[in-house]
């Protein structure tokens, strides 16, 4: 059945009954889906807790659960993401229904000739760098290396040719990711004549057409940048073991304050960091080096280790209490690279000179805001794995929910599955069960600081990763 007809039937007969439905006949301000340039409501619009305001008495939890409670992990209220997801699911326009994978797009490109009347500005034919071997083990959600993210909150038409008066071959909804072929010129619309040739699935059939540039943004997997970061870390490890800053929940002491904000001038957070001094003197200037960040100990002087911090391309003096010299990364076999600019990530397995691509998928990183933080850039140790951890509401000791299949790499920042909000019944918190999918994953930063994944991919990483030989890299 054509997706446009299916969308119409569902919108008419089913969606009016849903509280967070997609109502095309409502005025613009009544749409439930937030615009990308607007901010949906936050969990609470309160400042981030200071170290002194961190979770206090939780005697109702077991000891193991106390260790597995973190700050709020949602930059926006998770119910907003769930509403957007229900909308996409009701239209059968989620990633699993409409996306085209890389192998399909390659076959499609080889089978079709280009139309000579279009002025082609750019052809998207991204391939893996030769140094990376394709060995993907996780492929639940199809995806191409280049794709078009729809950001229009209203339904968008895909035309047979780059002309809004031409035949409509398919439609797309907010936050769909469409396989990307070309950037072309066409008939001007909204003061622009730029169009993109895209493909998506309609009732399991690949449909190709043109979408106007005003409907969204282009995205790509920056494999070249990922490879450069991998090579950089490999060289660091080859030069000798790497240690890391250790100050989870300020266990080794709250660092000195710098200014009145929660971060320094580089955006690094004070909480769960160590001070990195420019000289071996606590009166000298310093910057924050976050928990989990990899460093090389060059030598020691008094109460300091002189370290090389490759993430900052800088030498810094870090007090000895923040580094365990016996806890080191000396072999590198498993690496996850998160791209916070493109909102995607890839996992790699390393053996000798061989680099194997194990998975590539969408991700959602941290939002810089009043009560949330960006996922920090840099090289990090894979610190630990937890099958789940609980999180709090902002500014309180009240448990809000949990995140499954979590890999911690920086302070309380994890790569984890879809957050689950507990339901309250008769005064008790009830677990509604693990949620697999959010349509907002891979769109824009929406988490508190963590890296959000589809739950099945988070579980895959949880089982695959070897923390003793693993690292996480965050690039831009």
VOKOL-579554 format. One record per residue (C-alpha): residue in one letter; x, y, z. Coordinates in pm, whole numbers, plus 50000, padded with zeros to 5 digits. Layout:
BEGIN
AXYZ;...
***
This chain:
BEGIN
X500005000050000;X501325034449914;X502715052050221;X500815083750141;X497455065550134;X498335046150447;X499325078050627;X496055094650533;X493885065350646;X495655062550979;X495565100051034;X491805100950970;X490675070151162;X493275064151433;X495295094451521;X492525117351652;X492105093051941;X495725095952049;X496735122852295;X500085128452122;X498965121651768;X499985137451441;X497085159651334;X497675174950995;X494515195951006;X495435214451328;X496915249451335;X500715250151339;X500975259251707;X498945228651807;X501325202351666;X502595179751942;X505975174251772;X508545200651877;X510345219451602;X514115212451586;X514915249051647;X512625250451950;X513225234852290;X510665209452410;X509975210952781;X512765199153006;X512465175053295;X512845204853528;X514185239053446;X516585239653740;X520345244753751;X522575214153752;X523255202154107;X526535212554263;X528785185754412;X527285193654753;X523765188154611;X524465153754469;X522135124754558;X521935120754933;X520065095955148;X518675066454950;X518335040855229;X515435024155049;X517885011154786;X520234981854816;X523964989154829;X524434978054469;X521585000554357;X523075030054543;X526205025854336;X524105024854020;X522155057354065;X523085087253851;X521835122153777;X519005127653534;X520065115353190;X517435133452979;X518075168352844;X514395169652744;X511445152652905;X511495116852777;X507745118652716;X508435142452425;X510625116252259;X508005089652324;X505275111052166;X507345116251851;X508025078951840;X504355069651872;X503575092951584;X506155076351359;X505055041551464;X501395048751394;X502335058951040;X504715029351002;X507475054050920;X510085043651173;X513665034351088;X512864997651056;X509975004050814;X511355030050574;X515155030450579;X517375016950300;X520705000750381;X524085007250222;X524154975550012;X520734983249866;X521705018849780;X524875007249602;X522854982749389;X520325009949314;X523005034549205;X524595008848976;X521264999848815;X520025034848732;X521405061548501;X521325098148598;X518845121948441;X520785145848209;X518345174848257;X519205178648629;X522115200848725;X523935177148961;X525965196349218;X527165166849426;X526975128949411;X526915110049740;X528935078249702;X530675074450035;X532745043250084;X534685029650378;X538345039950385;X540535011950252;X542065007150595;X538694997150744;X537344962150682;X533554958250669;X532684932050931;X529344944751059;X527694922351318;X524754944751415;X522304954751140;X518874957051304;X518224992051165;X519094998150802;X521125028850724;X523235043550446;X526555061150494;X525005093550362;X521445102450456;X518955130850470;X517355138750807;X513835152650771;X513275181151019;X509985195050893;X507225189151148;X504615185950877;X504465158150620;X506885163450331;X506345153149970;X508995135249766;X508565142749396;X509405123649081;X511525153348969;X512855184149157;X509655203649097;X506855209249353;X504295207249071;X505445172648966;X504055138749067;X504405129149434;X506005094649459;X506225092349838;X505945112250160;X508205115750463;X507645125950824;X509625144151089;X512945127751180;X512905101650903;X516365093350770;X516345089650390;X519085074150178;X520925102149999;X522025101049632;X522585135949493;X522405173149552;X520795190049249;X519195222349133;X515545223549041;X512525246049054;X512845272349326;X510785267849641;X511055287749965;X513695309949801;X515975280549720;X516455259049410;X518445232049595;X516975196949604;X518195162649711;X517655129649538;X516695104349806;X515325069349850;X513155053250114;X511005022350148;X507265022450084;X505634989250170;X509114973350143;X509644987349793;X512445012449738;X511055045649612;X513375072549472;X512555109149421;X513485144849512;X513005163549839;X513495200949881;X516455212850087;X514215232250326;X512755199350453;X515845188750646;X519615184950670;X522195161350528;X524125137650753;X527015113850699;X529265089150876;X532625106850904;X534655074950869;X537775094350770;X537665114151095;X536895082751290;X539885065151134;X542145094751213;X541045093851578;X541565055951591;X545075058951448;X545875086551696;X544815064751990;X546665034551850;X549845055251836;X549335066652193;X548985030652315;X551985019652104;X554135044852290;X553315028552622;X550505023452867;X547875050352921;X546305058953254;X543125078253310;X541695104053545;X539645087653819;X537135108654012;X533775091453973;X531235109854191;X534155130154331;X535445099154510;X539005112854507;X538095148254605;X536135177254466;X538365197854236;X538815234754310;X536165257754169;X536945279253868;X534485307553831;X530845304753927;X529655281153655;X529425243253642;X532055241653363;X535325258153272;X535905279952967;X536355248652754;X532995234052853;X534515207353079;X532485201053390;X533875206553740;X531985177453895;X533815144053857;X536925160253710;X540515166353818;X542365199353799;X545055199753533;X547535227053627;X549815244553379;X552625242353636;X553375219853933;X551765245454158;X548175247354282;X548285285054250;X548855282753873;X546085283353615;X544285250753547;X541565234253345;X539335204653422;X540325170053301;X537205148253324;X536925114353487;X537795086753243;X539945108053012;X543095090052899;X546435105752991;X550085095452974;X552145099153289;X555475114453183;X557065118253525;X556235129853875;X557145159954081;X556105163254441;X552365157654466;X551805159054090;X552055136853786;X553215155153475;X550905141853207;X550385143852834;X546675148752766;X546255140652397;X542575150952402;X543745186452473;X547125183752295;X548605197152615;X550875188052907;X549245192753246;X550165186353609;X547495165253778;X547495157954154;X548465121854218;X545265112954403;X543335115054073;X545405088953886;X545995052453970;X549335043853802;X548555006753823;X545255009453632;X546335012753271;X545235007052914;X548134988452755;X546344970152474;X543614983752247;X541164959652082;X537664975152113;X536835011452033;X533545030352000;X533685063751818;X530815087951883;X530275117151645;X528335143951830;X528205166551521;X526485140951299;X524675122851583;X525905088251492;X528575063551602;X530575033151497;X532275004251677;X535614990151569;X537634959251653;X541404962351626;X543924934551573;X547444943251465;X547134966451167;X543594954851092;X540594976751176;X537174960451144;X533894979551138;X531594960351374;X528584983551377;X527525017851260;X524315033451379;X522535064451506;X523155080751842;X521915109552054;X524445129652256;X524265154852540;X522565188452513;X524305219152647;X521725236952858;X520825250953195;X520625216853356;X522375194153106;X525805190952946;X527365182852611;X529005149052574;X532675159452615;X535095154952327;X538205134052368;X539695099652435;X538215079552723;X538715046352894;X535845021352883;X535455022753260;X532764997353343;X529564980753225;X526234979653409;X523224960153292;X521184990053407;X521475021053622;X518785042953774;X518585080353728;X517095108753928;X514855137953852;X516825170353826;X517665186154158;X516135158554374;X516775124454527;X513665110254361;X514215081054125;X512765088253780;X513715057653578;X516585036953448;X518735030853142;X519644995553024;X522914980752891;X525175008852998;X528885014052933;X530375041853147;X533235062153002;X533255096453169;X531945105053515;X528275095953505;X528195095853123;X527315062652960;X526525047852623;X523165032152703;X519815020652567;X516495039252558;X515685055252897;X512725040053080;X510575061453309;X509145042253603;X505375042053640;X503825047953980;X501135024354104;X499765024454459;X502735045054573;X505255020454428;X507555024654128;X506734999353857;X509084989553575;X507144990153244;X509914970353073;X512794978752844;X511935001152550;X513744994052224;X513285024151999;X513065062051996;X512505080051667;X514555109351798;X517775089251818;X520185102951559;X518475136851526;X519775163951760;X521385164252108;X518695155052359;X520355136852648;X521805150652972;X525395140952883;X525165104052793;X525085088052448;X521675072952377;X521395041852154;X518645018552043;X518424993552328;X519314963552111;X522484981151996;X523384991252351;X522974954552447;X525134944052154;X527904967752267;X527464956652628;X528144920452527;X530854928652271;X533014954052452;X536014943452661;X536574972052909;X540134960852993;X541144967352630;X538424991852532;X538085029052475;X535485054652370;X536345084152147;X534065114252106;X534655135251794;X532975165551637;
***
